[in-house]
Amino acid sequence: MQVSRRALGAIALVAGACAAGTPRDAAADAVDASVFSALLRLFSDSGGVTVRSRVGDYTLPLKGNSTLTVHWNSERVTIPGISAPPGSQEAVDAITTASRPIAGNPYQDYVKSRNEVQGDVDMGRAAANYYVSSEIDYLAQQLGGNVNRDFSDQRLNISMGTSYGWDQIKPLLNGTVQAVGGTKTTLHWNAVATRILSPTTLLRWGVEYNVVNGLQHNPYREVYAGGTYVPERHPDHRERRDTFLRLNQYLPNRSSLKFSYRFYNDDWGITSHELGSSLSQYVTHAIAASYEYRYYTQTHADFYRSEYLTTAGVDGYLTGDYRMNDLASHLFGTSLRMNLEDLAASHPLLGRAVLWLDYQRYFNSNNYSANIFETGLDLHFQ
């Protein structure tokens, strides 16, 4: 994809929302009635990048304990053109590493839309889902399912799942970069064990394995090599493996601690470790605060170089993606959730409302840092 939304570094201003939680939460609550939620989000950053997202979820109870959930999201991304040489570091988005539009060419102010739809059928011990995402130059589809079963008097749950995704990449014509498209497939397996250790302690362990084939580099990005700019090139095959461990501990003072660790490895030479922790605490019966910290570190891909001496790169591969380099990052965050039900007597609508405020501070070893602010109002309807 040439452009995607910025995962970090965005200042989020939520203009308005009517939400019933995540699809999984909505499905759990919808026993006798359908649930609909809608959310509007506006994102902007100091570089002038804006993202408008309109999100909707609909949950319908089926026979027995089964539920059908449909999720959709319509995004509009606007990226202003900048004055920089094509393929240079200045012309690369710091977060997504996608190429930025260059001022003075036809894509000076680049506007792109993305629409996605996902349908899930949850049957208790089994579930199936289908996902499709469409952009002007990218079409992604995925079909998946999972089964689970309880053991040891429902104190142990084993879940196994798989999915198959197939993507079509058709780059737009661009006078500065001769982008070549292609296809990509992803086969995924996972197994997760969840164990209740005590009435207040929950442990979860899981493993994941992915095999990716096809186009895996940014077709718009160029790399400076051998004194000139050439198209980026990643291997067409990649095996990705990871395992994670999570521990949730509930405390008697209406608070909880969460710890997590993830180990990742692939056949491109990247190995990573991620440590996470969070503390959640009720300040009053209607106000909850949480604090989080995450540390991440990884090694570089075998074919990554800060400078390529020839256009052949390393075994024919070249990359301008900083995510292929050695990397270490830190993230600190805090959030506040305020249930407005105490005001319901005078304003009944507020009895369905939750106001939330989030702040995160991110920085990494590649001299990038960001402050992320987000605020929103959730209104629940059933």
N, C-alpha and C positions, 0 to 999 in steps of 0.2 A: 504494500500500500504506500502511496506517496505521502499521505497525510493521515494521522490518526490523532485522537485527543491526547492531551498531555496528562500523564498519570500523576506527575508531581509538578510542583511549581505553580499550580493554578490557584487563584483566589476565587473561591466558590461563593456565589450569591444565589441562594435559592429563592426565586420569586414567589412561588406558591406551591402547595402540595396537598394532595388528598391521597393518603397511603394507608394500606392495611398491613404493612410489613413486607418481608420477603415472601416469595411464592411458597416456600416451605412452611413458614409461620402461618400464612393465610390458609393453606390447605389443612393444617392441624386444627385451626379454629372453626373452619367451615364444616359443620356437621349437618345442619338442617337448612342452611341458606347459602346462597351464592355471595361472594364478596368481590367488590370492585375497588380498585385503587388507581389513582392517577397522580403523577408527579411531574412538575416542571422545574428544570434546573438550568441556570445560566452560569457559565464559567468564563472568566477572563483573566489575563495575566498582564504583567508589565510590558510584554513584547507585543501586545495588541492582538494576541490569539484569543478568539472567543469560541465557545461551544454552547449550543442550545440543545438541551435534551428534553424530549417529551416521552415519559415512561408511563406504561399502563400495565396492570395485572388484573386478571379475572380468574376466579376460582369457582368451580362448579362441583358440588357433591354428586357422585355417581352411586351406583348400587353398592350396598354394603358399606365398607369403610374406604372405598375408592374415591379419588378426586381427580378432576381435570383442571390444570392450571395453564393459562395462556399469558405469556409475557411479551410485550412489544416495546420497542424503543426507536424513536426517530431522532437522529442527531443532525445538526447543521454546524459545520466547522468553517470558520473564516480565519484565514492566515494572511496578514498583509505582506506585501513584497518587501525585500530588504536589498540594500546595495552591497553585494559581495560577489566574488568570483564563483561560478558554478562549481560544486564539488568541494569548496573550501570548508574549513571548520566553521566559519561564520555562517555558512549557508546550510548548516545541519542543525536540526532541532535538538536542544540539549537533553530533552527527556526521551522522545520517541526515536531519535536519531534519523528521522525522516528528513528528506531534503526540503529546504524552505524555498518558496517562490522568489525569483529574482526580479527586482524592480527594473522596469524597462522592457520586459518581455510580455507575451500575452497572458501570463499567469501572475501578473503583478499583485492582484488581490485575489487569492485563491479561495474559492468557496466550494465546499464539498458536502454531500449529504450521505448519510448511512442509515439504513433501516434494518432492524433485526426483529425476528419473531421466534419464540421458543414455546413449544408445547410439551407439558409433562403429564403423564398419567401415573398416579401413585396408587398402588393396589395393596399397600401394607407391607407384605413380604417381598414385593417386586415392584419395579418402576421402569418406565420407558420414556424417552424424550427425543424430540427432533428440534434442531436449531438451524436457522438460515439467516445470513447477514448479507446485505447487498449494498455495494457501492458502485460508482461509475466505472471503477477499474478493478474491482475485487468482488468475487462471489464465494462465500463460505457456507458449507452445509455440514451438519453432523447428526449422526443417529447413534443413540446410546441406550443402555439399560443396566439395571443392577438388581441383585437379589440379596436378601438378608434373612438371618434366622437367629433366634434367641436360644441361649443355653444357660445352664446353671441357675434355674429358677429366674430367668430373665435378667440375670446380673451380667451376662456376657452376650454381646451381639457381634456377629460376623457378617460383614457385607463384602460382596464382590461385584465389580462392575467392569464394563467395557464400552468403548465407543469407537466409531470410525468417522473421520472427517475428510472431506474432499473439497479443495479450493481451486478456483480458477482466477488467474491473475492476468489482466489485460491492460498493460500500461497505456496511458494516454500519449498521444504524439507530443513530442517535446523537442524543440529545435536545438537545445543545448545538450541533451542526453539521448543517446540512441537506446532507449529502454526496450528490453526483450521480455516478454511475458512467459507464462508457463502454468503448470499445475502443481499441486501439492496434496499429499495424502498423509493422514495421521491415524495410526492405530494405537489405542490406549487401553491399558488394563490397570486395575487397582484392587487392593484387598485391604479392608480396614477392620480392626478389632477394637471394640469399645467395652471396657470393663468397669463395673461399679465396684470400687474397692471398699467403700463404706458409704453411709448415708450422706456424707459430705465430700467425698472424693471420687473423681472420675478420671480414668486413664484411657487414652486412645492412641493406638499405634497403627500405622499404615505404610504400605509400599505402593509405588507407582512405576509403570514402565511404558515408554512411548517409542514408537518407531515412526520416523518422519522421512518421507521420500518426496523429492521434487524441488521446486524453486524455494529457497530459504533465505535469500538475501533481498535487499531492497533494490528493485530493478531501476530505480531512479538515481541511486547514489553512485557517485564516482569516487575513485581513490587516486591520490597522487602517488605515482610509481614511475621510476625510471625517467624522471624529469617531465612527465606529462600526466594527464588525467585519463584513467581507463575505468570501465565499468566494474563495480564490485562483484565478487564471485565467491560464494560459499559452496561447500560440498553439497551434493544432492541427497546424501543419506546421513541420518543422524539417529542415534539411539540414546534416549534420555532415561535416567534411572534416579529415583529418589526414595527416601524413607523419612517418616516424620514421627514425632512423639509429642503428645500434648497431655498436660496434667491440669485439671481444674480442681481447686480446693475452695470450698465454701466455708466462711468463717462465721462465728456466732454473732458478731456485731454488724450483721447485715452487709457484709462485704465478701468479696471473693478474689482469689489469686489465680492467675493463669500463666503457665509456663509452656514454652514450645521450643522444639529443636528440629531442624530439617537438614538432611545431608543430601547433596545432589552430585551426580557424576554423569558425564556423557563421553562419547567416543571422539569428540572434537578436542578433548584435553581439558575441558573445564570441570573443576571440582569446587563445590561451594558449601559453606556452612551458614546457617541462619539461626540465631538465638532470639527469642522473643519473650516478653513478660508484660503483664498488665495487672492493675489493681482497680477494682470497682467497689464503690462505697456509696451507700445511701446516706446523704447528708440529712435529709428529712424524709418523711414517708412519700413525698412527691418529687424530691430532687435527688438525682444520683450523679456522682462524678466518677470519672475513670482516668487512669494514667497509664501510659504504655511506653515501652522502649524496645527497639529492634536493632540488632547488629547483624550485618551481612558481610561476608568476604568470599572472594572467588579467585581462582587462577585464570590465566589467559588461555585462549584457544591456541592449538598448535600452529595455526597458520597466521596468527596475529603478529604484526610488526608495527612499530611506531613509524618506520620508514621502509619502503620497498625499493631496493636498488634497481630492479628491472620490472618490466610490465608483466613478467611471468609470475611474480609474487612468490609464494611458497607452494610448490607442487601444483601451480596453476591457480591457487586461491589467493584472493585479496579481500581485505575488509576495512571499512571505515567506521565500523560500529564499535563505540567505546565499551559496549556490553560484552565484547569479545576480549577485552583487555583485563589485566589484573584490576580488582576493584574491592574497595572496602567502604561501607556506608553505615551511618547511624541515623536513627529516626526516634525523636522524642515527641510524644503527643499527650494531649489532655482533652477531655470532652465533658460536657455538662448536659444532662437530660432533665427537663422540667415538665412534669405532668400537670396540666392546667385544670384538672377536674375540680379543684377547690373553688374555682370561679364558676362552676357549672350552674349554681343556684341562680345567679344573675345573668349568666350567658350560657344557655344550654349547649350551644355548639362547642364551647371550650371544653366541655366534659369529654369530648372525643379527641382533644388536641394534645400533642406533645411538642414542646419547643426544645431544640437542641443546638448546641454550639460546639464546634470542634476547632482545635488548633494543632498543627504538627510542624516540627522543625526537622528538616532533612539536610544532610550534607554528606559528601563522599570524597574519596581520595583523588578524584579527577577534577578537583577545584570547582565543584558545583554545589550550591546550597540553595535552599528554598524555604519559604514560610508559606504554609498552606492553611487558609481559613475557610471554614464552611459553617453555614447556619441554615436552619430549615424549620418548617412547621408541618407536622404530620396531622392529618385529619382522617379519622377512621369511620368508615361507613359499612353497614352490612344489611 
